[in-house]
Amino acid sequence: MYPAQFEYHKAGTVKEAVDLLAKYKDDAKLLAGGHSLLPAMKLRLAQPKHLIDIGKVAALAGIKEDGGTLVIGAMTTHYAIESSALLKSKCPLLPEVAGHIGDPMVRNMGTIGGSLAHADPAADWPAAAVALSAEMVAEGPKGKRTIKADDFFKGLLTTALAENEILTEIRVPAAVPNVKSAYAKFPHPASRFAVVGVAAVVTVDGGKISKASIGITGAGTKASRAKGVEAAITGKSADAASIQAAAEKAAEGVDVQADLQGSVEYKQHLLRVFAKRAMEAAAAKK
Ligand SMILES: Cc1cc2nc3c(=O)[nH]c(=O)nc-3n(C[C@H](O)[C@H](O)[C@H](O)COP(=O)(O)OP(=O)(O)OC[C@H]3O[C@@H](n4cnc5c(N)ncnc54)[C@H](O)[C@@H]3O)c2cc1C
């Protein structure tokens, strides 16, 4: 299938991209890695008249540390994150999650910003963003603003980004020694998207979990926090029985949706299983 005709624009800076978005409004779409947008255009699910390529905006790519915060440019590819030595030592959840995404081609072309902005309900990054309490930096005609991950995902393919805004950076706290994390995913056998994915970030003090942050994806129309698990495991021992009991709450308060992948009951079951696996794997890390 060929996409409908469009005009191609190449932005050199964030400001140029913001100006082009302001000029073409609803008729424009940003192009990042193209691995969600181009398939949608080929299926004619999206028919933008203007494509604004942000692939050459140098300020949007790269990973750096700023004080105790790790700053990931929106155009950073999944592979760059998977292979980042800085992230492996300071935020190992991000390289771990990146390694679960699609196949090598998808990881080399797709970007973290494109994935978060697209907000596919089965994407992996949103679970990690919620679990890490990430902050998204958006830039538009009125300047920059920061959006917390908990407020970013609004619904199916919908985020808090305005149509004239670009997601420029993702900011996450650099890890401290007793914070452990893991991602557990049930991948769709064909696409590798998450039927269900659970990201767990736990703080372990003297064998007890003093803080837990659990992000889930795949189960509903948007990524969310497994608040029932967080409440149930906080203050408990990091042992198998406590984790099992807390994981039973994984579907509590989550708007689980049936889809081609499974019924509500099946996905609730997967949430419980993968919440347990993610917490067990996190707690077992050195
Ligand atoms: C075969 C296949 C398998 C895949 N498997 C997985 C998987 O297992 N897990 C997973 O999570 N994903 C998977 N994906 C999706 C992949 O990760 C995409 O790369 C990603 O979802 C979108 O990133 P992108 O850079 O390609 O964005 P694009 O496709 O270029 O853009 C996606 C959308 O986001 C908007 N956008 C892009 N960048 C910005 C920005 N900086 N600010 C505001 N809006 C922006 C675009 O306008 C567009 O609407 C798969 C894709 C394919 C084709």
Ligand as a Chemical Component Dictionary entry (heavy atoms), coordinates in Angstrom:
data_LIG
# 
_chem_comp.id                   LIG 
_chem_comp.type                 NON-POLYMER 
_chem_comp.pdbx_formal_charge   0 
_chem_comp.three_letter_code    LIG 
# 
loop_
_chem_comp_atom.comp_id 
_chem_comp_atom.atom_id 
_chem_comp_atom.alt_atom_id 
_chem_comp_atom.type_symbol 
_chem_comp_atom.charge 
_chem_comp_atom.model_Cartn_x 
_chem_comp_atom.model_Cartn_y 
_chem_comp_atom.model_Cartn_z 
_chem_comp_atom.pdbx_ordinal 
LIG C1  C1  C 0 7.182  -4.526 13.206 1  
LIG C2  C2  C 0 7.111  -3.580 14.371 2  
LIG C3  C3  C 0 7.225  -4.089 15.646 3  
LIG C4  C4  C 0 7.162  -3.233 16.747 4  
LIG N1  N1  N 0 7.256  -3.768 17.998 5  
LIG C5  C5  C 0 7.190  -2.951 19.060 6  
LIG C6  C6  C 0 7.299  -3.466 20.385 7  
LIG O1  O1  O 0 7.504  -4.659 20.613 8  
LIG N2  N2  N 0 7.193  -2.587 21.406 9  
LIG C7  C7  C 0 7.000  -1.244 21.206 10 
LIG O2  O2  O 0 6.917  -0.508 22.191 11 
LIG N3  N3  N 0 6.921  -0.723 19.975 12 
LIG C8  C8  C 0 7.014  -1.538 18.904 13 
LIG N4  N4  N 0 6.932  -1.009 17.645 14 
LIG C9  C9  C 0 6.748  0.452  17.489 15 
LIG C10 C10 C 0 8.108  1.129  17.396 16 
LIG O3  O3  O 0 8.706  1.119  18.682 17 
LIG C11 C11 C 0 7.968  2.586  16.910 18 
LIG O4  O4  O 0 9.224  2.965  16.501 19 
LIG C12 C12 C 0 7.491  3.594  17.901 20 
LIG O5  O5  O 0 6.248  3.268  18.447 21 
LIG C13 C13 C 0 7.320  4.962  17.264 22 
LIG O6  O6  O 0 8.520  5.609  17.228 23 
LIG P1  P1  P 0 9.013  6.305  15.898 24 
LIG O7  O7  O 0 10.253 7.048  16.237 25 
LIG O8  O8  O 0 9.103  5.305  14.825 26 
LIG O9  O9  O 0 7.844  7.387  15.645 27 
LIG P2  P2  P 0 7.038  7.776  14.321 28 
LIG O10 O10 O 0 6.417  6.579  13.734 29 
LIG O11 O11 O 0 7.878  8.609  13.442 30 
LIG O12 O12 O 0 5.927  8.723  14.981 31 
LIG C14 C14 C 0 4.873  8.174  15.751 32 
LIG C15 C15 C 0 3.915  9.302  16.143 33 
LIG O13 O13 O 0 4.491  10.147 17.123 34 
LIG C16 C16 C 0 4.591  11.493 16.646 35 
LIG N5  N5  N 0 5.906  11.977 17.098 36 
LIG C17 C17 C 0 7.105  11.412 16.823 37 
LIG N6  N6  N 0 8.079  12.052 17.493 38 
LIG C18 C18 C 0 7.467  13.044 18.189 39 
LIG C19 C19 C 0 7.952  14.034 19.084 40 
LIG N7  N7  N 0 9.268  14.146 19.392 41 
LIG N8  N8  N 0 7.058  14.902 19.639 42 
LIG C20 C20 C 0 5.735  14.792 19.350 43 
LIG N9  N9  N 0 5.222  13.863 18.511 44 
LIG C21 C21 C 0 6.090  13.002 17.953 45 
LIG C22 C22 C 0 4.478  11.393 15.132 46 
LIG O14 O14 O 0 3.957  12.579 14.568 47 
LIG C23 C23 C 0 3.523  10.225 14.978 48 
LIG O15 O15 O 0 2.192  10.648 15.171 49 
LIG C24 C24 C 0 6.992  -1.832 16.535 50 
LIG C25 C25 C 0 6.891  -1.321 15.239 51 
LIG C26 C26 C 0 6.961  -2.180 14.161 52 
LIG C27 C27 C 0 6.869  -1.603 12.779 53 
# 
loop_
_chem_comp_bond.comp_id 
_chem_comp_bond.atom_id_1 
_chem_comp_bond.atom_id_2 
_chem_comp_bond.value_order 
_chem_comp_bond.pdbx_ordinal 
LIG C1  C2  SING 1  
LIG C2  C3  SING 2  
LIG C2  C26 DOUB 3  
LIG C3  C4  DOUB 4  
LIG C4  N1  SING 5  
LIG C4  C24 SING 6  
LIG N1  C5  DOUB 7  
LIG C5  C6  SING 8  
LIG C5  C8  SING 9  
LIG C6  O1  DOUB 10 
LIG C6  N2  SING 11 
LIG N2  C7  SING 12 
LIG C7  O2  DOUB 13 
LIG C7  N3  SING 14 
LIG N3  C8  DOUB 15 
LIG C8  N4  SING 16 
LIG N4  C9  SING 17 
LIG N4  C24 SING 18 
LIG C9  C10 SING 19 
LIG C10 O3  SING 20 
LIG C10 C11 SING 21 
LIG C11 O4  SING 22 
LIG C11 C12 SING 23 
LIG C12 O5  SING 24 
LIG C12 C13 SING 25 
LIG C13 O6  SING 26 
LIG O6  P1  SING 27 
LIG P1  O7  DOUB 28 
LIG P1  O8  SING 29 
LIG P1  O9  SING 30 
LIG O9  P2  SING 31 
LIG P2  O10 DOUB 32 
LIG P2  O11 SING 33 
LIG P2  O12 SING 34 
LIG O12 C14 SING 35 
LIG C14 C15 SING 36 
LIG C15 O13 SING 37 
LIG C15 C23 SING 38 
LIG O13 C16 SING 39 
LIG C16 N5  SING 40 
LIG C16 C22 SING 41 
LIG N5  C17 SING 42 
LIG N5  C21 SING 43 
LIG C17 N6  DOUB 44 
LIG N6  C18 SING 45 
LIG C18 C19 SING 46 
LIG C18 C21 DOUB 47 
LIG C19 N7  SING 48 
LIG C19 N8  DOUB 49 
LIG N8  C20 SING 50 
LIG C20 N9  DOUB 51 
LIG N9  C21 SING 52 
LIG C22 O14 SING 53 
LIG C22 C23 SING 54 
LIG C23 O15 SING 55 
LIG C24 C25 DOUB 56 
LIG C25 C26 SING 57 
LIG C26 C27 SING 58 
# 
